[in-house]
């Protein structure tokens, strides 16, 4: 009887040990779901530059918790509207909403978040914030024009805001000449490599 009890407890303990899933594995699954939704978004938008046959050529860095970064946020309420240049020479109205400060590889950094005034004038996007940035991977493993992250006002004003670089993506002008994509401000240039999120596209650019 004692042997049976001991055997049961040992098997239960081993089952728990082998059944544990690491935080990195859980997070990787979350990012996989995010990227699946991202791919599907191209297929459900009539203006999309990519079609079904293009989706498999989208490439991403492996999910990495290092690039899910804790920040502090400072609101900048007195900023004036400005015209942000875009890839086709036009401009779009933006306003700086605030600054996210963080540390990566022992270096202190910051990125501004913006409101696209054309977008936020629509009620369903009123809480939307735009984080465009450049880093040292641009022109090598990632698109030379920089990448974007979507955020919301509640996210940046939370008690513990996060920038998740694993969720950054390419502007549509990387895939086609027919789009007007904001160019990241010089102030949002990081002097480090951010090997996270979407890589450069290897498909054929649409004209």
DRENNUDREN-459867 format. One line per field, with one value per residue: x, y, z of N, C-alpha, C in turn; residue in three letters; chain; residue number from 1. Coordinates in Angstrom, 2 decimals, m for minus. Example, Ala and Ser with C-alpha at 12.3 -4.5 7.8 and 13.67 -1.06 7.14 Angstrom:
2
n_px <- 13.19;12.85
n_py <- m5.69;m2.25
n_pz <- 7.80;7.08
ca_px <- 12.30;13.67
ca_py <- m4.50;m1.06
ca_pz <- 7.80;7.14
c_px <- 13.20;12.90
c_py <- m3.30;0.03
c_pz <- 7.80;7.87
type <- ALA;SER
mol <- A;A
seq <- 1;2
END
This chain:
207
n_px <- 0.82;1.91;3.86;2.32;1.16;3.43;4.40;2.33;2.44;4.98;4.64;2.70;4.09;6.14;4.51;3.49;5.88;6.75;4.60;4.64;4.71;6.88;7.27;8.29;7.49;4.71;4.42;5.43;3.44;1.36;2.33;2.44;m0.28;m0.99;0.41;m0.78;m3.32;m2.57;m1.68;m4.09;m5.45;m4.64;m6.00;m8.59;m9.04;m9.97;m8.23;m5.75;m2.24;m1.28;m1.96;m3.48;m1.53;0.77;1.15;2.63;5.21;5.79;7.91;9.30;11.05;11.95;9.80;10.64;11.09;12.77;12.44;10.02;9.26;9.43;8.22;8.28;5.90;5.47;3.27;2.73;1.16;0.93;1.68;1.98;0.09;1.57;2.95;3.61;6.04;5.55;5.96;5.40;5.83;3.83;2.14;0.96;m1.38;m0.29;0.05;2.17;1.81;2.98;5.83;7.60;9.78;12.57;14.74;17.29;19.50;21.15;21.15;19.70;16.72;14.31;11.08;8.76;5.19;2.46;m0.49;m2.40;m4.10;m6.00;m6.85;m7.66;m9.84;m11.96;m14.47;m14.12;m11.39;m10.44;m8.90;m6.51;m2.96;0.19;3.26;6.03;9.25;12.85;15.71;18.89;18.75;17.49;17.32;18.91;18.24;15.67;13.00;14.08;12.87;11.96;9.81;6.49;4.47;1.38;m0.50;m2.49;m4.22;m5.10;m3.22;m0.64;m0.98;m1.30;m0.54;1.81;3.25;3.97;6.23;6.01;8.13;8.06;5.71;5.91;5.54;5.70;5.33;2.77;3.79;6.13;5.44;4.07;3.96;1.81;0.95;0.78;2.91;3.66;6.78;9.12;9.84;13.01;13.73;12.77;14.63;16.48;19.60;20.44;20.25;17.13;16.16;13.46;9.97;8.54;10.35;12.22;10.51;10.40;9.11;7.76;7.66;4.71;3.52
n_py <- m1.19;1.23;1.49;1.92;4.40;6.05;5.73;6.88;9.56;10.28;10.03;11.95;14.26;14.30;14.62;17.21;18.65;18.15;19.16;21.86;25.07;27.35;30.92;32.19;30.46;30.63;33.31;33.34;31.95;33.75;35.87;34.59;34.27;36.98;37.66;36.02;37.17;39.64;39.01;38.13;40.51;41.81;40.43;41.09;43.66;45.92;47.72;46.66;46.06;43.54;40.20;36.92;35.14;36.47;36.46;34.44;35.25;37.13;38.01;37.39;38.20;35.84;35.57;37.46;37.99;39.91;42.18;43.15;45.75;47.41;50.62;54.17;56.81;60.08;62.65;65.09;67.74;70.26;70.38;71.46;71.09;69.48;69.02;65.94;64.51;62.27;59.16;59.64;62.29;63.97;65.47;64.77;65.58;65.66;65.28;65.45;63.23;62.26;60.96;57.95;56.41;54.25;51.44;49.66;47.06;48.23;50.88;54.10;55.16;56.79;57.18;58.98;59.13;59.55;61.30;60.70;63.02;62.90;60.27;59.94;61.56;60.06;58.40;55.65;55.36;57.11;56.74;55.92;55.63;56.40;54.95;55.49;54.36;54.24;52.07;50.38;48.15;48.79;48.80;46.64;43.91;44.73;46.86;49.77;52.23;52.37;51.28;50.58;50.86;50.15;51.73;52.55;55.19;54.38;52.30;53.55;55.25;53.61;52.06;50.60;50.95;49.44;48.90;46.90;45.59;43.32;43.39;45.21;46.55;46.65;49.62;50.13;51.14;49.83;47.61;48.44;51.05;52.66;54.05;56.39;56.81;57.66;59.14;58.18;60.47;62.14;62.27;59.92;57.90;55.07;54.25;51.60;48.08;46.62;43.68;42.52;41.85;42.63;41.64;42.75;42.71;40.07;39.75;40.71;44.08;46.02;48.03
n_pz <- 0.00;0.86;m1.06;m3.35;m2.80;m2.66;m5.26;m6.69;m5.81;m6.74;m9.50;m9.90;m9.19;m11.13;m13.32;m12.94;m13.12;m15.77;m17.05;m16.81;m18.29;m19.73;m19.12;m21.42;m23.46;m23.28;m23.91;m26.51;m27.83;m27.58;m29.16;m31.61;m32.14;m32.30;m34.63;m36.52;m36.58;m37.54;m40.14;m41.22;m41.27;m43.58;m45.50;m45.16;m45.81;m48.18;m49.36;m49.08;m49.61;m49.96;m50.99;m50.70;m51.71;m51.08;m48.37;m47.06;m47.43;m45.58;m42.89;m39.64;m36.59;m34.02;m31.19;m28.34;m25.04;m23.99;m25.47;m24.78;m23.13;m20.04;m19.10;m18.29;m18.34;m19.66;m19.93;m22.48;m22.60;m23.84;m26.46;m29.89;m32.89;m35.75;m39.06;m40.31;m42.37;m45.18;m47.03;m49.72;m50.13;m49.28;m46.42;m43.07;m40.46;m37.14;m33.54;m30.77;m28.12;m25.78;m23.90;m23.76;m21.56;m21.12;m20.39;m22.03;m22.56;m20.66;m21.38;m21.30;m22.82;m24.98;m26.46;m28.40;m28.42;m30.64;m31.78;m34.57;m36.19;m38.18;m38.06;m35.34;m35.23;m35.87;m34.09;m33.26;m33.20;m31.35;m29.07;m29.99;m30.38;m31.90;m32.58;m34.16;m35.21;m35.66;m35.97;m35.49;m37.11;m39.44;m42.97;m43.15;m41.75;m41.41;m42.65;m44.35;m43.91;m41.32;m38.57;m37.18;m34.19;m32.74;m30.22;m27.29;m25.54;m22.88;m22.49;m22.41;m20.29;m18.17;m14.97;m15.18;m17.91;m21.13;m23.81;m26.55;m28.60;m30.11;m31.42;m33.43;m36.75;m40.40;m42.44;m44.93;m47.30;m47.72;m49.08;m51.32;m53.78;m53.70;m51.40;m48.67;m46.26;m42.89;m42.00;m39.61;m36.99;m36.51;m33.83;m32.81;m33.19;m32.48;m31.21;m31.29;m32.06;m32.76;m32.82;m33.28;m33.79;m37.02;m39.92;m42.86;m46.03;m48.40;m50.72;m53.98;m54.69;m55.06;m57.77
ca_px <- 0.00;2.80;4.52;1.35;1.01;4.67;4.45;1.35;2.95;6.09;4.13;2.00;5.11;6.75;3.51;3.47;7.13;6.78;3.46;4.85;5.04;7.67;6.73;8.70;6.65;3.37;4.49;5.61;2.12;0.61;2.82;2.01;m1.69;m0.97;0.88;m1.82;m4.34;m1.97;m1.73;m5.48;m5.93;m4.38;m6.96;m9.94;m9.04;m10.03;m7.11;m4.51;m1.23;m0.91;m3.01;m3.25;m0.27;1.90;1.20;3.69;6.52;6.02;8.90;9.36;11.99;11.33;9.33;11.70;10.61;13.69;11.97;8.77;10.03;8.73;8.49;7.55;5.27;5.28;2.35;3.17;m0.16;0.93;2.29;1.23;m0.05;2.60;2.77;4.64;6.27;5.23;6.80;5.15;6.06;2.74;2.25;m0.25;m1.39;m0.05;0.43;2.89;0.97;3.80;7.12;7.84;11.20;12.85;16.15;17.54;20.94;21.83;21.12;18.43;16.18;12.93;10.36;7.52;3.98;1.76;m1.85;m2.68;m5.33;m6.97;m7.37;m8.33;m11.10;m12.99;m14.76;m13.60;m9.93;m10.16;m7.90;m5.35;m1.68;1.06;4.67;6.95;10.64;13.94;16.76;20.09;18.49;16.87;18.16;19.64;17.23;14.33;12.72;14.90;12.10;11.49;8.64;5.44;3.77;0.10;m0.77;m3.69;m4.07;m5.10;m1.99;0.50;m1.28;m1.44;0.45;3.07;3.18;4.89;6.43;6.30;8.72;7.70;4.49;6.11;5.22;6.14;4.32;2.31;4.59;7.19;4.89;3.52;4.21;0.55;0.52;1.44;3.23;4.43;8.20;9.41;10.65;14.41;13.80;12.40;15.66;17.21;20.97;20.69;19.48;15.92;15.83;12.16;8.88;8.55;11.56;11.93;9.71;11.19;8.26;7.92;6.91;3.65;3.66
ca_py <- 0.00;2.38;1.61;2.49;5.82;6.72;5.73;7.86;10.90;10.54;10.22;13.24;15.31;14.35;15.16;18.66;19.19;18.12;19.89;23.29;25.79;28.52;32.21;32.46;29.66;31.22;34.56;33.01;31.57;35.01;36.61;33.85;34.64;38.37;37.70;35.41;38.20;40.67;38.51;38.11;41.87;42.14;39.74;41.60;45.09;46.06;48.54;45.97;45.87;42.13;39.22;35.63;34.54;37.23;36.41;33.54;35.88;38.00;37.38;37.97;37.68;35.03;36.32;37.59;38.79;41.03;43.36;43.61;46.62;48.25;52.04;55.21;57.68;61.48;63.34;66.41;68.25;71.57;70.27;72.01;70.26;69.66;68.22;64.90;64.09;60.88;58.53;60.14;63.73;64.71;65.53;64.44;66.30;64.88;66.00;64.60;62.99;62.05;60.28;56.71;56.24;52.86;51.05;48.44;46.76;49.17;52.25;54.80;55.57;57.25;57.30;59.74;58.59;60.63;61.13;61.04;63.76;62.42;58.99;60.06;62.29;59.03;57.95;54.33;55.45;58.27;56.37;55.36;56.33;55.93;54.98;55.16;54.43;53.67;51.48;50.01;47.04;49.32;48.70;45.36;42.86;45.33;47.89;50.95;53.40;52.30;50.43;51.20;50.12;50.74;51.73;53.30;56.07;53.60;51.51;54.36;55.89;52.57;52.15;50.01;50.86;48.52;48.90;45.54;45.67;42.11;43.69;46.27;46.08;47.50;50.45;49.54;51.60;48.85;46.58;49.03;52.48;53.39;54.47;57.55;56.34;58.61;58.89;58.38;61.66;61.89;62.08;58.53;57.00;54.36;53.93;50.20;47.16;46.03;42.49;42.04;42.26;42.25;41.83;43.30;41.82;39.50;39.60;41.69;45.29;46.36;49.36
ca_pz <- 0.00;0.94;m2.37;m4.28;m2.48;m3.06;m6.72;m7.16;m5.54;m7.65;m10.86;m9.90;m9.16;m12.45;m14.25;m12.77;m13.62;m17.22;m17.56;m16.68;m19.51;m19.37;m19.54;m22.79;m24.36;m23.23;m24.64;m27.93;m28.33;m27.67;m30.31;m32.80;m32.35;m32.76;m36.02;m37.35;m36.76;m38.39;m41.51;m41.65;m41.49;m44.97;m46.36;m44.89;m46.11;m49.63;m49.81;m48.70;m50.65;m50.03;m51.22;m50.06;m52.17;m50.54;m46.91;m46.58;m47.56;m44.43;m42.02;m38.30;m35.61;m32.98;m30.02;m27.35;m23.91;m23.75;m26.19;m24.18;m22.25;m19.06;m19.34;m17.57;m19.33;m19.31;m20.84;m22.95;m22.98;m24.50;m27.79;m31.01;m34.09;m36.77;m40.26;m40.39;m43.76;m45.52;m48.05;m51.07;m50.19;m48.64;m44.97;m42.33;m39.18;m35.92;m32.34;m29.81;m26.95;m24.59;m24.07;m23.02;m21.23;m20.76;m20.42;m22.80;m22.56;m19.77;m21.92;m21.15;m24.11;m24.95;m27.72;m28.31;m29.03;m31.33;m32.27;m35.96;m36.01;m39.15;m37.57;m34.04;m35.39;m35.97;m32.72;m32.89;m33.06;m30.51;m28.07;m30.69;m30.39;m32.97;m32.18;m35.26;m34.76;m36.44;m35.15;m36.25;m38.04;m40.66;m44.15;m43.10;m41.56;m41.37;m43.64;m44.16;m43.53;m39.95;m38.29;m36.38;m33.13;m32.35;m28.79;m26.94;m24.39;m21.63;m22.35;m22.00;m19.02;m17.15;m13.89;m15.66;m19.38;m21.82;m25.26;m27.02;m29.93;m30.85;m32.16;m34.44;m38.10;m41.50;m43.11;m46.18;m48.44;m47.95;m49.97;m52.53;m53.97;m53.72;m50.07;m48.06;m44.91;m42.09;m41.79;m38.18;m36.66;m36.15;m32.37;m32.50;m33.70;m31.42;m31.62;m30.97;m32.88;m32.17;m33.62;m32.81;m34.66;m38.44;m40.72;m44.19;m46.88;m49.50;m51.90;m55.05;m54.39;m56.02;m58.35
c_px <- 0.87;3.47;3.60;1.20;2.24;4.75;3.50;1.87;4.09;5.59;3.40;3.00;5.79;5.80;3.44;4.71;7.14;5.64;3.62;5.26;5.76;6.98;7.08;7.84;5.23;3.35;4.64;4.27;1.25;1.02;2.44;0.56;m1.77;m0.59;m0.10;m2.93;m3.84;m2.03;m3.15;m6.01;m5.69;m5.48;m8.38;m10.03;m8.96;m8.86;m5.76;m3.53;m0.86;m2.14;m2.61;m1.90;0.97;2.15;2.35;5.08;6.77;6.94;9.00;10.53;11.24;10.90;10.41;11.23;11.52;13.16;10.52;9.20;9.14;9.17;7.92;7.03;5.14;4.39;2.92;1.94;m0.17;1.56;1.37;1.14;1.09;2.31;3.93;4.82;5.93;6.08;6.57;5.25;4.95;3.00;0.91;m0.21;m1.26;0.14;1.12;2.05;1.80;5.06;7.19;9.35;11.43;14.35;16.28;19.04;21.73;21.83;19.73;18.00;14.79;12.37;9.08;6.38;3.15;0.30;m1.90;m4.05;m6.40;m7.65;m8.19;m9.59;m12.27;m13.22;m14.13;m12.09;m9.51;m9.07;m6.59;m4.12;m0.74;2.51;5.52;8.38;11.60;14.94;17.87;19.90;17.96;17.83;18.98;18.61;15.81;14.22;13.46;14.17;11.59;10.23;7.70;4.97;2.47;m0.07;m2.07;m3.39;m4.13;m3.83;m0.82;0.28;m1.54;m0.35;1.81;3.03;4.28;5.02;6.79;6.81;8.45;6.45;4.67;5.95;5.68;5.01;3.97;3.13;5.80;6.74;4.42;3.81;2.93;0.06;1.37;1.69;4.04;5.89;8.53;10.24;12.07;14.54;13.47;13.35;16.43;18.58;21.37;19.92;18.28;15.52;14.56;11.09;9.07;9.88;11.19;11.25;10.54;10.36;8.54;7.03;5.91;3.84;2.32
c_py <- 1.25;2.61;2.28;3.99;6.60;6.82;6.77;9.29;11.26;10.81;11.55;14.40;15.44;14.94;16.67;19.29;19.26;18.89;21.39;23.89;27.08;29.80;32.55;31.71;30.21;32.50;34.32;32.64;32.82;35.80;35.91;34.19;36.08;38.44;37.04;36.43;39.31;40.25;38.54;39.50;42.32;41.59;40.28;43.11;45.27;46.86;47.85;45.84;44.40;41.24;37.89;35.03;35.26;36.97;35.54;34.14;36.93;37.28;38.14;37.39;36.79;35.93;36.31;38.53;39.97;42.31;43.70;44.43;47.45;49.70;52.91;56.17;59.10;62.13;64.71;67.16;69.54;71.55;70.86;71.00;70.55;68.74;67.23;64.47;62.61;60.42;59.06;61.66;64.57;64.77;65.15;65.14;65.36;65.83;65.01;64.47;62.86;61.28;59.06;56.56;54.83;52.63;49.73;48.25;47.79;50.61;52.85;55.36;56.13;57.34;58.10;58.95;59.77;60.26;61.58;61.72;63.40;61.15;59.18;60.91;61.33;58.43;56.61;54.31;56.60;57.99;55.88;56.26;55.62;56.08;54.53;55.25;53.85;53.04;50.98;48.79;47.54;49.28;47.42;44.24;43.40;46.44;49.19;52.18;53.40;51.45;51.14;50.26;50.87;50.64;52.48;54.20;55.29;52.80;52.37;55.02;54.89;52.73;51.63;49.86;50.00;48.93;47.47;45.61;44.41;42.32;44.80;45.68;47.09;48.39;49.84;50.00;50.71;47.81;47.14;50.52;53.31;53.90;55.63;57.22;57.38;58.18;59.14;59.64;61.27;61.60;60.66;57.53;56.40;53.94;52.52;49.34;46.66;44.84;41.82;42.53;41.83;42.58;42.49;42.24;41.34;39.29;40.70;42.89;45.60;47.81;49.83
c_pz <- 0.00;m0.42;m3.37;m4.07;m2.95;m4.58;m7.30;m6.99;m6.47;m9.06;m10.98;m9.96;m10.52;m13.48;m14.16;m13.38;m15.14;m17.85;m17.48;m18.02;m19.12;m19.81;m20.99;m23.79;m24.42;m24.07;m26.14;m28.58;m28.52;m28.91;m31.62;m33.15;m32.88;m34.24;m36.98;m37.63;m37.69;m39.86;m42.06;m41.96;m42.93;m45.88;m46.19;m45.12;m47.62;m50.19;m49.61;m49.86;m50.87;m50.22;m50.58;m50.44;m51.63;m49.06;m46.39;m46.70;m46.48;m43.45;m40.70;m37.52;m34.63;m31.82;m28.95;m26.24;m23.58;m24.36;m25.87;m22.96;m21.33;m19.22;m18.22;m18.63;m18.80;m20.37;m21.21;m23.48;m23.80;m25.89;m28.86;m32.15;m35.06;m37.94;m40.38;m41.85;m43.97;m46.71;m49.45;m51.17;m49.59;m47.14;m44.35;m40.97;m37.98;m34.75;m31.41;m28.54;m25.67;m24.93;m23.17;m22.82;m20.74;m20.81;m21.16;m22.92;m21.76;m20.26;m21.73;m22.49;m23.94;m26.36;m27.48;m28.96;m29.54;m31.57;m33.72;m35.96;m37.03;m38.65;m36.30;m34.10;m35.55;m34.58;m32.35;m32.72;m32.13;m29.48;m28.69;m30.59;m31.37;m32.51;m33.38;m34.75;m35.80;m35.47;m36.07;m37.16;m39.37;m41.84;m44.20;m42.97;m41.52;m42.40;m43.33;m43.68;m42.11;m39.81;m37.33;m35.27;m32.84;m30.84;m28.54;m25.74;m23.08;m21.42;m21.85;m20.64;m17.90;m16.10;m14.33;m17.18;m19.98;m23.28;m25.66;m28.46;m30.76;m31.70;m33.20;m35.84;m39.14;m42.00;m44.47;m47.39;m48.68;m48.97;m51.31;m52.58;m53.81;m52.38;m49.55;m46.59;m44.14;m41.93;m40.32;m37.94;m36.23;m34.66;m31.96;m33.16;m32.53;m31.95;m31.17;m31.98;m32.08;m33.04;m33.11;m33.78;m36.10;m39.10;m42.06;m45.05;m48.05;m50.75;m52.93;m54.79;m55.48;m56.51;m58.89
type <- UNK;UNK;UNK;UNK;UNK;UNK;UNK;UNK;UNK;UNK;UNK;UNK;UNK;UNK;UNK;UNK;UNK;UNK;UNK;UNK;UNK;UNK;UNK;UNK;UNK;UNK;UNK;UNK;UNK;UNK;UNK;UNK;UNK;UNK;UNK;UNK;UNK;UNK;UNK;UNK;UNK;UNK;UNK;UNK;UNK;UNK;UNK;UNK;UNK;UNK;UNK;UNK;UNK;UNK;UNK;UNK;UNK;UNK;UNK;UNK;UNK;UNK;UNK;UNK;UNK;UNK;UNK;UNK;UNK;UNK;UNK;UNK;UNK;UNK;UNK;UNK;UNK;UNK;UNK;UNK;UNK;UNK;UNK;UNK;UNK;UNK;UNK;UNK;UNK;UNK;UNK;UNK;UNK;UNK;UNK;UNK;UNK;UNK;UNK;UNK;UNK;UNK;UNK;UNK;UNK;UNK;UNK;UNK;UNK;UNK;UNK;UNK;UNK;UNK;UNK;UNK;UNK;UNK;UNK;UNK;UNK;UNK;UNK;UNK;UNK;UNK;UNK;UNK;UNK;UNK;UNK;UNK;UNK;UNK;UNK;UNK;UNK;UNK;UNK;UNK;UNK;UNK;UNK;UNK;UNK;UNK;UNK;UNK;UNK;UNK;UNK;UNK;UNK;UNK;UNK;UNK;UNK;UNK;UNK;UNK;UNK;UNK;UNK;UNK;UNK;UNK;UNK;UNK;UNK;UNK;UNK;UNK;UNK;UNK;UNK;UNK;UNK;UNK;UNK;UNK;UNK;UNK;UNK;UNK;UNK;UNK;UNK;UNK;UNK;UNK;UNK;UNK;UNK;UNK;UNK;UNK;UNK;UNK;UNK;UNK;UNK;UNK;UNK;UNK;UNK;UNK;UNK
mol <- A;A;A;A;A;A;A;A;A;A;A;A;A;A;A;A;A;A;A;A;A;A;A;A;A;A;A;A;A;A;A;A;A;A;A;A;A;A;A;A;A;A;A;A;A;A;A;A;A;A;A;A;A;A;A;A;A;A;A;A;A;A;A;A;A;A;A;A;A;A;A;A;A;A;A;A;A;A;A;A;A;A;A;A;A;A;A;A;A;A;A;A;A;A;A;A;A;A;A;A;A;A;A;A;A;A;A;A;A;A;A;A;A;A;A;A;A;A;A;A;A;A;A;A;A;A;A;A;A;A;A;A;A;A;A;A;A;A;A;A;A;A;A;A;A;A;A;A;A;A;A;A;A;A;A;A;A;A;A;A;A;A;A;A;A;A;A;A;A;A;A;A;A;A;A;A;A;A;A;A;A;A;A;A;A;A;A;A;A;A;A;A;A;A;A;A;A;A;A;A;A;A;A;A;A;A;A
seq <- 1;2;3;4;5;6;7;8;9;10;11;12;13;14;15;16;17;18;19;20;21;22;23;24;25;26;27;28;29;30;31;32;33;34;35;36;37;38;39;40;41;42;43;44;45;46;47;48;49;50;51;52;53;54;55;56;57;58;59;60;61;62;63;64;65;66;67;68;69;70;71;72;73;74;75;76;77;78;79;80;81;82;83;84;85;86;87;88;89;90;91;92;93;94;95;96;97;98;99;100;101;102;103;104;105;106;107;108;109;110;111;112;113;114;115;116;117;118;119;120;121;122;123;124;125;126;127;128;129;130;131;132;133;134;135;136;137;138;139;140;141;142;143;144;145;146;147;148;149;150;151;152;153;154;155;156;157;158;159;160;161;162;163;164;165;166;167;168;169;170;171;172;173;174;175;176;177;178;179;180;181;182;183;184;185;186;187;188;189;190;191;192;193;194;195;196;197;198;199;200;201;202;203;204;205;206;207
END
